[in-house]
Amino acid sequence: MQFTKTIQEWFADKWGGSLELPDGWYGRPYDNQHALTSVHQLGDTLTVELDKKLVLRFEGLRAVTRSDHEIVFGPFEVLYFEAESIGDDRARHSKEYRSGTARLAIPPG
């Protein structure tokens, strides 16, 4: 499935959102707003880059759903998450998720 258009449209409409990974929020909920840098899909792999510092690479992604307040990625087979630390472009960390969903959300209301 092609999900890039859905993602681009949500970001065009909302500009950005707070990131929630399968194990919880990345930062404080609704504090950080992450903007889309790029999105591309090749075969079964979808890569979403945010703020030129965060990369979400989904393999086996089955759905991307959007609403007024969020865009949800999942379920998926694997999510590889990579992040550059704020203020230190050399410090990187990564994590792998084998289940769950990820989402970007804006405060309701």
N, C-alpha and C positions, 0 to 999 in steps of 0.2 A: 504494500500500500504506500501511496505517496502522502506524506504528512506535512511536507514543507509549506505548502500553501496555507493550510490551517494555522500553522505556527506563525508565519509571516503576517497573516491577517490579524491574529490576536495581538501581536506586538505593535502593529501599526495602529490598532485601536486603543490599546492600553499603555503603550510605551514600555512598560516593564512590570515586574512583580517580585515578591519575596519568594525565595526558593525553599521548598520543603522536600527533603529526600526521604527515602523509605524509613530511615531511623530518626527523623526529626528535622526541625528547621535548621537551615544553614544561616546562622546568625539569629538575631532576634526577629520574631514574626512581625512583618510589616514595617520593620525598621529599614532594612536594605531593599532597594529596588534595583533589580538587575535588568539591564537592557540587552537586547539581542545584538550580537556581533555578526554571527553567521549561522546558517542552517543548511545542511546538505544531506542528501540520502543517496546511498549507493547500495543497491541490492537490499539486503536485510539489515543494514546498519544505518542508523540515523545519528548524526552528530549535531549537537546544538552548542554553540559557543556564546557565552554571556560576558559582557564587560571586558572582553579580550583577556580574561583571567580564569574563567570557569568553563570547563568542557564536560558535557554530558554525552556519552556515547552509548546509545541503546542498540542492543542486538536482539532480534526477535520481538521487536515492539509490535504489539497487536492493535493498539488504539491510541489516538490523541483526541481528546474531547475538550471543547472550550465552552465557557459560559461567560456571563458578564463579569464575574469576579475571579475566574481561574482558568488555567489550561492544565489538563492532567495528562501525563504520559504513562500509559500502562494499561494492562499488564505487559511485562517484558520478560525475556529470558535472562538477560544480563544488562546491568547498567554499570558502566565504568565512569567514575566521577574523578576529575582532576581539577585542582585549584592552585593558583598562585596566591601566596599570602599577600595581604594588603600591605603595601609599603616596602615589600622585599620581593623583587621580581625573580630572585634566584631560589627562594624557598617554595617548594611544591609539595603537595600531598595528594594522595589518591586513595580511592576506596572502590570496592566492587560490591555490587548488590545482586543477589540472585532471585529476588522476589519483591513484590510491592509495587508502589507507584511513586512517581515524582510529580511535583506540581509547582507552578508559579501562581501566586495569588496576590490580589490587591484587597485592601480592607473592604468589606461589604458596606454598602450605604451610600 
